[in-house]
Amino acid sequence: MDVRTWIEIDKKALHHNVEQFLRLIPKKTRFMAVVKSNAYGHGLVHVAKQLAEFRSSSLEFRGSSPNSKFKIQNSRIWFGVDSITEGLRLRKEGIKNHILVLGYTLPSRLEEAAAAGIAVTVSSPEALKALVRVGKRPVFHIKIDTGMHRQGFLPTQALDIIRQLKRNHLAPEGVFTHFAAAKDPAYPTYTLMQAEDFQRVVAAFRRTGYSRVIRHAAASGGTLLFPETHLDMVRIGIGIYGYWPSQEAKIGFTLLSSLRAPKGRGNPVRKTATVDYGIASSQPPRNDNAFELEPVLSWKAIVSEVKEISAGSYVGYDLTERVSRKTIIAVLPIGYWHGYDRGLSGVGEVLIRRRRAKVLGRISMDMTVVDATNIPRVCVGDTAILLGKDGEEEILADELSLRIGTTPYEVLTRINPLIRRVVI
C-alpha cells in the first residue's frame, strides 16, 4: 500500500453486527445505522455504502414507511447523521435510504434538506418557527427531552407543539427521545421514567391525529437492555462498529438474555416494571447467548525507521522517558495529529509481528516511537497495528480508552478523517 498509515474496514464484521441487532428487534421495527461523526471514525461513505448494499432476510420489513417524495430504497435501513453536510454527502454518493439529521440544522439549509429528501430534527421553539417560515419544507422529526436535558422540547411543551403544528398544517414523520443512562443497568428507573414520559407525549400526538408518527427512543444500550423501548425504530451507533456501549451494558445484557418480561409484569432481573408500549409481549422468548459483536476497524501504520540506542538514552520531547538497557526502537509515522492520543505517551502499546511493543516517551504530532527490542527481525516496512488483531494479540478501543481515561467512542471518532479507509 502506498500510504504510511491506513484504516481497514471489515465488511463481514459490519454486516455481522447489524444482523446481531436485527435478531433482537421485531420485524416491524426500522433499523437506523448511526453514521454521524464520520461513522464513529470508520468513514461515513465507506460504512453507509456497505450498509445500503447489505441484503439479508432479516431486512424483510413488514411495517410501512410514511411519506417521502424522494425515491427511497431499502426502507428498513435508515441512516442517522449529525448534520445536513453529512446527509448531502451521502446523497452525492448515491445513497437513497432514509436519512435523518439528528443534530441542529441551520434555517438557511432547510430547503437543501427538502430538495435532497433528508429529514431534519426539530427540537426547539426557534427551530419550529424556522420550519414554518421556510418555503420548501423538509420532512421532520420532533425531539423530546425526557431527561437528557440537552436537545429537545420538554414534555410539558407537547400540547403547545401540537397546537403549532395543527395551526401551520404540519405533520411530523417521527417523534423521538434519547436516553441518558440506558447503557448502565444500574439506573433502570431513570430510563424507564424517561420512557414513560415519552409514551405520554406520543399518546398526546396520537390522540390529536398523528397516528402514524414513527416513535423511536432506543440507541445501542436501550436496544440491548430495554426491549420494550424498541418501538418503531432503533438507532444503533457504537454497536454496529463492534463495541458494547459500556462494559456494564455487556454484563447486564448477559443477565437479561433468555428472558422476556410479559407486558406489564416487570423484569425479574431489573426488578422494575416494563413500559407498556403494546409490543413487549409480542415477541417470543429469546436466547441471546450467541450474541457477539466484532470490531470493524483496524488501524495500521508502517515501521519507517529502526535503530538501536544505548542504555541511558532519552526518547522523545521533554526527556520524559529514559531507557535502562540497550534498546531497539521502531519509529511509526503517526502521532496525535492522526488521532493517536498523546495520553498514550509512555503507556500505549502497538502490535508488530504478533507481539506488543510499548510506546516510548512523548507521542509527537506526526511520529511515535515504540520499544521493539523483543520483536525478532523487526525491520522498516513492517506493519504496526494500533487498533486491531495480530495473531492471538488484539488491541481494542476499550483498552486505549482505559489507558487515557476516556471512552471507546472518543478513541474511534478522533481518528483523523484524512487517513485512507479501505474496505476489506
N, C-alpha and C positions, 0 to 999 in steps of 0.2 A: 504494500500500500504506500502511496506517495505522500503520506502525511505523517507528522510526528506523534499525533495523538488523535484518537477517534473513539466513537461510541458505537457499539454493536447492539442492535435491537432484535431480540429473539422473537420472531413472528409466531412460532409454535407456542412459546410461553405466554405471549399476549392472548392468543386465541384460547389457550387452556384456561387462563384466569377468567376470561369472560364467560366461558362455559361453566366454570365453577359457580359463579354468581347467578347465572341463568337458571341453574338447577335449584336455587334457593327461593326463587320468586315465582308467583303464579304466571301462567301463560298470558293472562290479560294485562300483566304489568309491563310497561315500557322500561327500557334499559338506557339510561343516559351514561355514556362514557365521558367523564370529565377530562377534557384535554386542555384546560386552561394552563397558563404559565408554561408554555411550550411543552404541553403534555407532561407536566411534572418533570421537566428536564429531558424527556425522552425524544422530543422532536414532534411538534404539532402536526405537521403534514404527514410525516412518516407513520405515526400512530393512527391518525384518522383514516388514511388511505387503507391501511391494513384492516381496520375495523369496518370501513364502508364496503370492502370487498368480501368480508367474512360471511360465510354461508354455513348455517347449522340448522338441524331440525329443531333446536331449542329456540330458534328465531321465528318459528311459526307463530304469528301474532293473532290472537283471537279477539282483540279489542278493536276499537275504531279510533281513527285519528282525525279530530275535528280540524276543520279549517285550512287551507292554505292554497293560495292561488299559485304558489311556487310548486313546481313538479318535484315531489318528494319521493325518494326511493328508500326501501328497507325501513318501513315506518316504525319498527320496534326499536331500532338502534338510533338514539339521539346523540348529539354532541353538546357538551356544556363548555362554553368558553368564558373568558373573563371580559373581553372587550369586543366591540364591533370590528376592530382591526383584525383580531384573530378570526372572527367569523368570516369576514370578507376574504381573508387569506385562504380559508378552506373552500369557499365558493370559487375563487380563482383557480384552485387546483382541481376543480371538478367534483367536489363533494356535494352531493344532493340530499343528504339526510337532513332531518330536522336539526336546527341549531338554535340554542338558547344562550343569549348573553347573560351571564349570572351577575356580572358587575354593573357599574354605572355606565350609562350611555349618554353622551353629551346631546342636548337637544338638537344641535346643528347636524347630528348624524342619524337622526331617527328616520329620515326619508331614505337614506342609504340602506338602512336595515330593511325597510319595507320593500325597496326595489330588489334586494337580494334574497327575500324570503327568510330573513333572520329574525327570530323572536327576541324581544328585549325584556328586561326586568324593570318593573315599575315599583319602587319601594318607598316613595315619599310623596307628600302633597305637591311638592315642586315638580317632581318627575311626572306626576299625573297631569298637572296643568300644562306642562310642556307637550305631553302627548295630545291633549285636547287641542292645542293651538296649531300643531303641525298639519300640513296639507295632506300628505300621503302617510297614513299611519301604519306602523308595523304591527304584527301580531305581538301580544304582550302577555306576561305572567305577573301576577300581583305577589309581592313578597311580604310575608307576615313575620314580624319579630315577636316570637313567643317566649323569648328568654335569653337569646344570644346577646341582645342589646347592642347590635351593630347595625346592620342594614334591614330596613323593613318597616311597614306600618305596625303600630301596636294593635293588639286585638280589640281594644276599646274604640279604635277608629274604623272598625269594619263597616258599621252601618253607614257612616258618613262616606266611606269609599263607594259603597254600593249605590248610594243616592247620586253621587257624582257620575258614576258610570252610567246609571239609568238616564240622568239628565242629558248626558252627551252621547247617548246611543252607542256606548262602548261595551264590548263583551270580551273579557279576558279569556285566553286559551287555557291558562292554568293559574292555580293558586298554590303557593309553596312556602315552606319554612325551613329552618336549618337548626339542627340540634346542637347544643353547646357541649354536651358531655356524653354523647351516645357511645363513644368508643371506650368509656370507662364504666364497667358494670357496677362500680362502687356507688354510682349515682343514678340508679334506675328511677327513683321517684321524680327527679328533676326532668329527666327525659320524658317520662310518662305525663308529667304536668304540662310540659310543652305540647305533647301530642294531644292531650285533652283540650287545651286552649285552641290548638289549631283545628281540631274537629268542630269546635263550636263556631269558629269563623267559617269553615267550609259549609256547615249546616245553614248558616245565615245566607251564604251565596246561593245555595241550592233552593232555599225557601223562596228566594226572590227572583227565580227564573234562570239562574246559571247552573242548570242541572248537569251539563256536560263538561264542566270545568275539570281539567286534569289536576289531580291532587298529588303533590309529591313532597316528601319530608326527609326520607332516609338517605344518608350517604353510606359510605362503606361500613362504618360502625353500627349505624341503625339497621342496615340491611342484615348484618350478621346477628345482632343481639336483640333486635326488636322487630320480629317478623310481622307483628300486627301493624307496623307503620310502612309496609311496602306500598300500599295504596295503588295508585295508577301508574306510578313511575318511581324508580330508584335512581340515585345519582352516584355512580361508583367512580371514585378517583384513585386513591392510593392502591386500592385492591387490584385493579386491572393491571397495575405495574408490578404486581407480585409481592406486595408488602402488606402486612396487617396494619390497621390504623393505630394500634398500640399493642404492647405485649399483654396488657390487661384484657383487651378485646379477644386476643387469641385464647387466653385461658378461659375467659367467660364463654366463648363460643364452644369450646371443648366440653364445658359443663352442660351447656344447653343442647348440645347435639343429641339427636334421637328423641327430643321432647317437643311436643307441640301443645300449648295450652288451649283447651277448648274455649271458645269465645265467651268472655265474661267470667271465666272461672279462675283466672290468675295463672301465674307461672310458678311452679314448685321450686325452681332454682333461684329466680329473682325474688321470690316471696312477695310479689306485688301483683296487683290486678292488671289485666291487659286492657287495652283501649278497644272498645267495640266499634270498629270501622266496617263491620259486616264481611270481613274476609278472614278473620283469624281462624275460623274453624273450617274454612273451605278447602284446606289443603290436607292431604293425608300425612300421617306421622312420617318423619324422615329419618334417615340415618346419614349423618354428615361426617362420619369418622374418616371418610376418604377425601374430605375437603382439604385441598392443598393449594398453595399459591407458589408460583415460580417466578423469581425475579427476571424481569425482561431486559434490563440494561446491564451491559458490561462496558467498563471504561478502560481503555488501554493506551499505552504510550510506548515508544521505543526507548531503549537504552542508548543514549547519544555519546556517552563517554565512560570509560572505565580506567581507574588508576589506583595505585597503592600509595597510601600515605603512612607516615611513621607514627609510632606511639607518641602521644602528647600533642598531636596536631589538632588545631581547632577547625571546625567545619561551619561555614556559613556566616551570615551577618551577625555582628554584635558578640561574637565569641561565646555563644550560648552552649556549645557542646564541644567537648574535648575527648578524643578517643584515647582509651587506655592501652591499646595494643596496636600492632601493625594492622592496618585496615584497608580492605579493598572497597572503594566507593564506586557507585554507579550513579551517573547523572541522568536525570529524566527531564526532558524539555517541556515540563508543565509546572505551573505554580498557582498562586492564588488568583491570578487573572483568569485562569481557566476554570476556576471554581473549586480547586483543591484547597480546602480551608487552611488558613495559616495556623489555626489552633491545633492542627495535626503535627506541627513542628516538634520533633523530638519524641513523638509518641505514636504517630501513624505507622502503618506497615503497608507494603505492596507485595505482590506475588511475582517472582521471577523464577522460571524453571521449576515450578511447583513448590517453591519454598518462600517463606516470608522474609522480607528484608525491611528493617526498621528505618524510618526517616531519621536522618541525622541533621541536627541544627535547625536553623530557621528555614521555613519554606519561603522561597523568593517569589517575585512577581511572575516569573516565567520559567523557573527551574527548581527542582527538588533533588536533594542528594540522599541516597539510601546506602545502608551498610550491606554490601554484597559479599562479605568475607566468607560466609558459609554456603555460598551458592557456587557449586562446581562449574567451571568453564564459562562463567558469565562473560559476555562479550558485547561489543557495540552491535546494535541491531536486534538484540533480544527484545522480547515483548514483556513489558511490565504491566501487571493488572492492578489498577487502583480500586476498581469495583468489579466483582465477578468471581468466577471459579477457575481454578487451575489444578487439575488432579483432584486430590482429596481436600485441598485447601480452598477456602472461599472467604471473600471479604464482602460484606453486605453494608448497605447504608445504615442499618441498625448499629453495626459495630462502630462505624465512623461517628455516628451521632452521639453514642455513649461517650466516646473519647473526647468530644468537644462540647458536650453539654447542650445538645440541641435535638432535633427530631429528624427522622429519615426524610420527611417532607422537604426540609431546608437543604439537606445534603444533596438531594436529587435536583431540586429546582434551581440551585445555584450553579449547576454545571453550565458553562458558557454556551449559549446557543450557536455560536460561530463554529464550534467543533463539529466536524463532519459526523453525521449519523449514517450508519449503514444497516439495512435490514438483512438479517441472515435467516 
